[in-house]
């Protein structure tokens, strides 16, 4: 069922501006009464019409999940700090030391940030040379030092709780689950695998290039145990993304393994996605040049790309890359461990 994105957008916008109006007085505001639900699964009622929790969440599942994750992380951060404080107080070396002094002396005492570390960070983040100065380097040093301290604290708590785990009584947020039809999408891995990863991606999106690297790691790790299906979701402000998506489907038509070669080549250098560049890339991977040119000129797969985009919108995809692991949403290029946690759990069922 298609969702009313217009109406959702209207009320999200209205909520953002607080239904404000210079001519509006207090008596004209909606009359909401907050009270216990008459039965499970109902969030509101107007007259005899009940609004279900499912209706409320439809179309905003990913935003709600993201908000729940942030709230969970905030609570877990507070729990971590209280656990750290308790463990430090119980340590016989604490004596008259303050918490900060104990941290510096016994937990994060060997942290050293070298110039090599700073240069590596600058290179990794691709900070332009003309922007690098002593002030920037000092900020990088402070950031790296803070990250090392966090790591040292995690490791210290880990050692202290190895034999006696911390019991946590707050539930982790549940990922929203969707029914995702892979259709005729190009795929790698086992056709009938127990776990299917569906990726909505854009060949011109830098974060999607990182997502592609993660998918390649999963292919190596799981092989035919999983199926990875690729769906096109070219963003409108990426001028070459739709042509690149079409190029991928054109070589896929010739041979399925050519799709993944083209896929890797396009993500490896996202500056070479013009029609001429795509033609050169197709030739490089061994595709039939005449068939490729004919396919690109005909735009025969544009309808398929539009269908992928419509499907993505119906599933609540709002950015790229977005993944669904057996229907479970992962929004963005998260580490391999995030995917493996879900995949391993699904494989064990």
C-alpha positions as a Python dict, from the first residue, in 0.01 Angstrom:
ca = {
    (1, 'X'): (0, 0, 0),
    (2, 'X'): (136, 344, -89),
    (3, 'X'): (166, 589, 194),
    (4, 'X'): (34, 941, 208),
    (5, 'X'): (373, 1112, 201),
    (6, 'X'): (209, 1447, 139),
    (7, 'X'): (-5, 1432, 451),
    (8, 'X'): (283, 1298, 659),
    (9, 'X'): (499, 1585, 534),
    (10, 'X'): (229, 1841, 610),
    (11, 'X'): (195, 1735, 972),
    (12, 'X'): (569, 1693, 1027),
    (13, 'X'): (618, 2047, 898),
    (14, 'X'): (329, 2173, 1105),
    (15, 'X'): (478, 2010, 1416),
    (16, 'X'): (816, 2169, 1339),
    (17, 'X'): (666, 2519, 1328),
    (18, 'X'): (431, 2452, 1618),
    (19, 'X'): (113, 2526, 1420),
    (20, 'X'): (208, 2890, 1477),
    (21, 'X'): (29, 3182, 1321),
    (22, 'X'): (19, 3550, 1408),
    (23, 'X'): (-362, 3560, 1384),
    (24, 'X'): (-421, 3230, 1565),
    (25, 'X'): (-548, 3248, 1921),
    (26, 'X'): (-527, 2980, 2191),
    (27, 'X'): (-889, 2866, 2148),
    (28, 'X'): (-825, 2752, 1787),
    (29, 'X'): (-566, 2489, 1881),
    (30, 'X'): (-648, 2117, 1842),
    (31, 'X'): (-815, 1975, 2151),
    (32, 'X'): (-601, 1678, 2258),
    (33, 'X'): (-671, 1488, 2580),
    (34, 'X'): (-401, 1250, 2703),
    (35, 'X'): (-535, 939, 2874),
    (36, 'X'): (-478, 560, 2892),
    (37, 'X'): (-569, 369, 2573),
    (38, 'X'): (-904, 182, 2580),
    (39, 'X'): (-723, -123, 2434),
    (40, 'X'): (-379, -233, 2316),
    (41, 'X'): (-251, -100, 1983),
    (42, 'X'): (-464, 216, 1982),
    (43, 'X'): (-290, 556, 2006),
    (44, 'X'): (-575, 799, 1942),
    (45, 'X'): (-948, 823, 1878),
    (46, 'X'): (-1161, 1084, 1709),
    (47, 'X'): (-1532, 1019, 1748),
    (48, 'X'): (-1578, 650, 1666),
    (49, 'X'): (-1262, 633, 1452),
    (50, 'X'): (-963, 467, 1618),
    (51, 'X'): (-605, 537, 1506),
    (52, 'X'): (-378, 237, 1550),
    (53, 'X'): (-13, 237, 1647),
    (54, 'X'): (61, 72, 1311),
    (55, 'X'): (-104, 362, 1126),
    (56, 'X'): (85, 613, 1338),
    (57, 'X'): (424, 456, 1259),
    (58, 'X'): (359, 393, 890),
    (59, 'X'): (606, 596, 685),
    (60, 'X'): (811, 720, 983),
    (61, 'X'): (951, 385, 1104),
    (62, 'X'): (1314, 473, 1035),
    (63, 'X'): (1292, 818, 1200),
    (64, 'X'): (1129, 668, 1509),
    (65, 'X'): (1394, 396, 1526),
    (66, 'X'): (1675, 651, 1490),
    (67, 'X'): (1523, 858, 1772),
    (68, 'X'): (1488, 549, 1992),
    (69, 'X'): (1853, 458, 1925),
    (70, 'X'): (1968, 807, 2026),
    (71, 'X'): (1763, 788, 2346),
    (72, 'X'): (1900, 439, 2419),
    (73, 'X'): (2258, 557, 2360),
    (74, 'X'): (2198, 853, 2593),
    (75, 'X'): (2074, 621, 2868),
    (76, 'X'): (2354, 369, 2810),
    (77, 'X'): (2610, 650, 2824),
    (78, 'X'): (2477, 747, 3165),
    (79, 'X'): (2478, 384, 3281),
    (80, 'X'): (2840, 347, 3163),
    (81, 'X'): (2948, 654, 3359),
    (82, 'X'): (2776, 524, 3675),
    (83, 'X'): (2934, 180, 3628),
    (84, 'X'): (3275, 343, 3578),
    (85, 'X'): (3231, 550, 3894),
    (86, 'X'): (3127, 242, 4095),
    (87, 'X'): (3421, 36, 3970),
    (88, 'X'): (3669, 314, 4045),
    (89, 'X'): (3530, 357, 4396),
    (90, 'X'): (3573, -16, 4455),
    (91, 'X'): (3936, -18, 4334),
    (92, 'X'): (4186, -27, 4626),
    (93, 'X'): (4416, 212, 4438),
    (94, 'X'): (4150, 486, 4443),
    (95, 'X'): (4230, 611, 4796),
    (96, 'X'): (4224, 992, 4796),
    (97, 'X'): (4243, 1029, 4418),
    (98, 'X'): (3963, 1212, 4240),
    (99, 'X'): (3788, 1027, 3958),
    (100, 'X'): (3975, 1233, 3698),
    (101, 'X'): (4309, 1167, 3870),
    (102, 'X'): (4237, 793, 3886),
    (103, 'X'): (4144, 793, 3519),
    (104, 'X'): (4468, 965, 3419),
    (105, 'X'): (4690, 755, 3650),
    (106, 'X'): (4544, 405, 3619),
    (107, 'X'): (4316, 383, 3314),
    (108, 'X'): (4440, 622, 3043),
    (109, 'X'): (4796, 663, 3164),
    (110, 'X'): (4978, 545, 2851),
    (111, 'X'): (4791, 741, 2582),
    (112, 'X'): (5024, 911, 2338),
    (113, 'X'): (4921, 1078, 2013),
    (114, 'X'): (5206, 1106, 1763),
    (115, 'X'): (5246, 1338, 1465),
    (116, 'X'): (5209, 1027, 1251),
    (117, 'X'): (4865, 962, 1406),
    (118, 'X'): (4760, 1320, 1334),
    (119, 'X'): (4884, 1308, 973),
    (120, 'X'): (4706, 975, 917),
    (121, 'X'): (4377, 1119, 1048),
    (122, 'X'): (4411, 1427, 823),
    (123, 'X'): (4481, 1206, 522),
    (124, 'X'): (4190, 972, 601),
    (125, 'X'): (3945, 1262, 636),
    (126, 'X'): (4088, 1422, 320),
    (127, 'X'): (4136, 1761, 485),
    (128, 'X'): (4282, 1995, 218),
    (129, 'X'): (4649, 2080, 276),
    (130, 'X'): (4576, 2453, 261),
    (131, 'X'): (4343, 2414, 561),
    (132, 'X'): (4598, 2230, 776),
    (133, 'X'): (4773, 2446, 1035),
    (134, 'X'): (4891, 2418, 1396),
    (135, 'X'): (4544, 2499, 1529),
    (136, 'X'): (4380, 2224, 1320),
    (137, 'X'): (4651, 1976, 1422),
    (138, 'X'): (4592, 2056, 1789),
    (139, 'X'): (4218, 1999, 1750),
    (140, 'X'): (4290, 1666, 1579),
    (141, 'X'): (4527, 1571, 1861),
    (142, 'X'): (4262, 1651, 2123),
    (143, 'X'): (3999, 1453, 1933),
    (144, 'X'): (4226, 1149, 1895),
    (145, 'X'): (4322, 1170, 2262),
    (146, 'X'): (3956, 1176, 2364),
    (147, 'X'): (3882, 875, 2141),
    (148, 'X'): (4176, 685, 2292),
    (149, 'X'): (4050, 765, 2642),
    (150, 'X'): (3705, 631, 2554),
    (151, 'X'): (3866, 315, 2421),
    (152, 'X'): (4081, 280, 2734),
    (153, 'X'): (3773, 320, 2958),
    (154, 'X'): (3580, 59, 2757),
    (155, 'X'): (3872, -184, 2783),
    (156, 'X'): (3911, -121, 3158),
    (157, 'X'): (3540, -175, 3224),
    (158, 'X'): (3561, -483, 3003),
    (159, 'X'): (3838, -632, 3215),
    (160, 'X'): (3662, -546, 3541),
    (161, 'X'): (3332, -699, 3432),
    (162, 'X'): (3472, -1007, 3256),
    (163, 'X'): (3376, -1242, 3539),
    (164, 'X'): (3084, -1041, 3672),
    (165, 'X'): (2865, -892, 3401),
    (166, 'X'): (2670, -570, 3440),
    (167, 'X'): (2298, -649, 3430),
    (168, 'X'): (2105, -393, 3224),
    (169, 'X'): (1727, -373, 3252),
    (170, 'X'): (1642, -133, 2970),
    (171, 'X'): (1539, -288, 2637),
    (172, 'X'): (1734, -224, 2319),
    (173, 'X'): (1534, -58, 2038),
    (174, 'X'): (1389, -306, 1787),
    (175, 'X'): (1472, -246, 1423),
    (176, 'X'): (1165, -195, 1203),
    (177, 'X'): (1103, -493, 973),
    (178, 'X'): (969, -463, 617),
    (179, 'X'): (870, -699, 337),
    (180, 'X'): (1122, -627, 61),
    (181, 'X'): (1073, -791, -279),
    (182, 'X'): (1408, -838, -459),
    (183, 'X'): (1235, -894, -793),
    (184, 'X'): (1487, -915, -1080),
    (185, 'X'): (1755, -711, -900),
    (186, 'X'): (2119, -811, -965),
    (187, 'X'): (2242, -1026, -678),
    (188, 'X'): (2549, -1203, -543),
    (189, 'X'): (2568, -1508, -318),
    (190, 'X'): (2316, -1788, -280),
    (191, 'X'): (1991, -1751, -474),
    (192, 'X'): (1803, -1940, -203),
    (193, 'X'): (2013, -1821, 93),
    (194, 'X'): (1855, -1803, 436),
    (195, 'X'): (1952, -1435, 469),
    (196, 'X'): (1889, -1168, 207),
    (197, 'X'): (2053, -826, 221),
    (198, 'X'): (1883, -570, -3),
    (199, 'X'): (2080, -253, -69),
    (200, 'X'): (1931, 71, -205),
    (201, 'X'): (2226, 265, -342),
    (202, 'X'): (2350, 548, -565),
    (203, 'X'): (2669, 510, -771),
    (204, 'X'): (2757, 879, -726),
    (205, 'X'): (2711, 880, -347),
    (206, 'X'): (3041, 871, -149),
    (207, 'X'): (2876, 696, 147),
    (208, 'X'): (2747, 431, -94),
    (209, 'X'): (3106, 359, -202),
    (210, 'X'): (3180, 279, 162),
    (211, 'X'): (2863, 69, 172),
    (212, 'X'): (2987, -123, -134),
    (213, 'X'): (3313, -202, 49),
    (214, 'X'): (3111, -335, 342),
    (215, 'X'): (2901, -553, 111),
    (216, 'X'): (3221, -693, -44),
    (217, 'X'): (3344, -782, 303),
    (218, 'X'): (3016, -962, 374),
    (219, 'X'): (3048, -1155, 45),
    (220, 'X'): (3392, -1278, 151),
    (221, 'X'): (3276, -1362, 503),
    (222, 'X'): (2951, -1543, 424),
    (223, 'X'): (2972, -1650, 57),
    (224, 'X'): (2661, -1839, -52),
    (225, 'X'): (2513, -1828, 300),
    (226, 'X'): (2369, -1487, 215),
    (227, 'X'): (2216, -1319, -89),
    (228, 'X'): (2301, -955, -158),
    (229, 'X'): (2057, -781, -394),
    (230, 'X'): (2127, -437, -543),
    (231, 'X'): (1849, -182, -590),
    (232, 'X'): (1904, 151, -765),
    (233, 'X'): (1815, 468, -578),
    (234, 'X'): (1986, 754, -772),
    (235, 'X'): (1944, 1082, -588),
    (236, 'X'): (1817, 1374, -802),
    (237, 'X'): (2112, 1604, -726),
    (238, 'X'): (2366, 1345, -851),
    (239, 'X'): (2366, 1428, -1221),
    (240, 'X'): (2534, 1106, -1340),
    (241, 'X'): (2375, 864, -1093),
    (242, 'X'): (2082, 756, -1311),
    (243, 'X'): (2304, 694, -1615),
    (244, 'X'): (2540, 492, -1394),
    (245, 'X'): (2247, 289, -1262),
    (246, 'X'): (2134, 223, -1619),
    (247, 'X'): (2489, 123, -1722),
    (248, 'X'): (2495, -135, -1443),
    (249, 'X'): (2170, -292, -1565),
    (250, 'X'): (2287, -285, -1927),
    (251, 'X'): (2597, -493, -1850),
    (252, 'X'): (2393, -712, -1616),
    (253, 'X'): (2172, -797, -1914),
    (254, 'X'): (2477, -935, -2095),
    (255, 'X'): (2611, -1137, -1801),
    (256, 'X'): (2533, -1116, -1428),
    (257, 'X'): (2900, -1122, -1320),
    (258, 'X'): (2962, -815, -1538),
    (259, 'X'): (2726, -617, -1316),
    (260, 'X'): (2947, -662, -1011),
    (261, 'X'): (3262, -579, -1208),
    (262, 'X'): (3095, -260, -1332),
    (263, 'X'): (2960, -197, -982),
    (264, 'X'): (3308, -213, -829),
    (265, 'X'): (3462, -4, -1107),
    (266, 'X'): (3205, 276, -1078),
    (267, 'X'): (3237, 294, -700),
    (268, 'X'): (3618, 284, -721),
    (269, 'X'): (3624, 614, -913),
    (270, 'X'): (3305, 818, -887),
    (271, 'X'): (3453, 1098, -1099),
    (272, 'X'): (3420, 878, -1409),
    (273, 'X'): (3046, 839, -1452),
    (274, 'X'): (2979, 1040, -1768),
    (275, 'X'): (2837, 851, -2068),
    (276, 'X'): (3183, 833, -2229),
    (277, 'X'): (3340, 713, -1904),
    (278, 'X'): (3070, 448, -1863),
    (279, 'X'): (3131, 328, -2218),
    (280, 'X'): (3504, 297, -2143),
    (281, 'X'): (3433, 112, -1818),
    (282, 'X'): (3199, -133, -1994),
    (283, 'X'): (3471, -206, -2248),
    (284, 'X'): (3729, -249, -1972),
    (285, 'X'): (3528, -521, -1795),
    (286, 'X'): (3473, -712, -2120),
    (287, 'X'): (3115, -616, -2205),
    (288, 'X'): (3005, -616, -2569),
    (289, 'X'): (3047, -250, -2669),
    (290, 'X'): (2782, -252, -2944),
    (291, 'X'): (2519, -411, -2721),
    (292, 'X'): (2606, -173, -2438),
    (293, 'X'): (2576, 137, -2659),
    (294, 'X'): (2242, 16, -2795),
    (295, 'X'): (2111, -50, -2445),
    (296, 'X'): (2225, 289, -2312),
    (297, 'X'): (2072, 474, -2610),
    (298, 'X'): (1737, 297, -2570),
    (299, 'X'): (1701, 380, -2197),
    (300, 'X'): (1530, 39, -2173),
    (301, 'X'): (1597, -2, -1800),
    (302, 'X'): (1493, 348, -1686),
    (303, 'X'): (1146, 216, -1594),
    (304, 'X'): (1312, -51, -1379),
    (305, 'X'): (1520, 216, -1202),
    (306, 'X'): (1207, 424, -1140),
    (307, 'X'): (1035, 113, -998),
    (308, 'X'): (1328, 61, -757),
    (309, 'X'): (1297, 422, -645),
    (310, 'X'): (922, 392, -592),
    (311, 'X'): (972, 74, -393),
    (312, 'X'): (1236, 250, -184),
    (313, 'X'): (1003, 542, -113),
    (314, 'X'): (727, 303, -7),
    (315, 'X'): (973, 136, 231),
    (316, 'X'): (1070, 471, 382),
    (317, 'X'): (1413, 504, 219),
    (318, 'X'): (1520, 864, 259),
    (319, 'X'): (1895, 848, 209),
    (320, 'X'): (2160, 623, 58),
    (321, 'X'): (2281, 370, 126),
    (322, 'X'): (1989, 200, 301),
    (323, 'X'): (1993, -174, 369),
    (324, 'X'): (1737, -436, 468),
    (325, 'X'): (1872, -758, 624),
    (326, 'X'): (1585, -1008, 605),
    (327, 'X'): (1367, -698, 610),
    (328, 'X'): (1542, -538, 909),
    (329, 'X'): (1639, -178, 838),
    (330, 'X'): (2000, -56, 855),
    (331, 'X'): (2017, 310, 758),
    (332, 'X'): (2365, 407, 638),
    (333, 'X'): (2708, 248, 596),
    (334, 'X'): (2744, 94, 941),
    (335, 'X'): (3042, -128, 1031),
    (336, 'X'): (3048, -492, 919),
    (337, 'X'): (2982, -594, 1281),
    (338, 'X'): (2637, -431, 1271),
    (339, 'X'): (2539, -645, 971),
    (340, 'X'): (2706, -959, 1109),
    (341, 'X'): (2513, -934, 1434),
    (342, 'X'): (2182, -954, 1246),
    (343, 'X'): (2305, -1205, 986),
    (344, 'X'): (2443, -1444, 1248),
    (345, 'X'): (2120, -1425, 1445),
    (346, 'X'): (1913, -1495, 1134),
    (347, 'X'): (2137, -1784, 1026),
    (348, 'X'): (2103, -1941, 1371),
    (349, 'X'): (1723, -1952, 1353),
}
